[in-house]
Amino acid sequence: MSTRRASRMRLVAGIALLAVAGACAGPGGMGGADATGDERGGKVPYAEGKMPVAMNAAQMHCGKFGKKAQITQMVPASQGGQIGFECR
């Protein structure tokens, strides 16, 4: 096996390991957020730089009802950090 191919295999293995670790991490780990609410919408905690995590949580919440999340309110992280959303 060439050195270049071995390096690629290590890189792919490392990326796969990070993906698995990220999927297993909870709210305190690599970033997961739990949305609360019902089929009409809800809220999700928000931390600076974690908008994709919060949006994913809102989309997953609304997806359970066959809907998509739409952000309706944002409270900055410095003031408690919360995103309000509606399921439409």
Secondary structure, DSSP 8 states (H G I E B T S, - for coil): --HHHHHHHHHHHHHHHHHHHHHH--TTTT-----EEETTEEEEE--TT-HHHHHHHHHHHHHTTT--EEEEEEE-GGGT-EEEEEE-
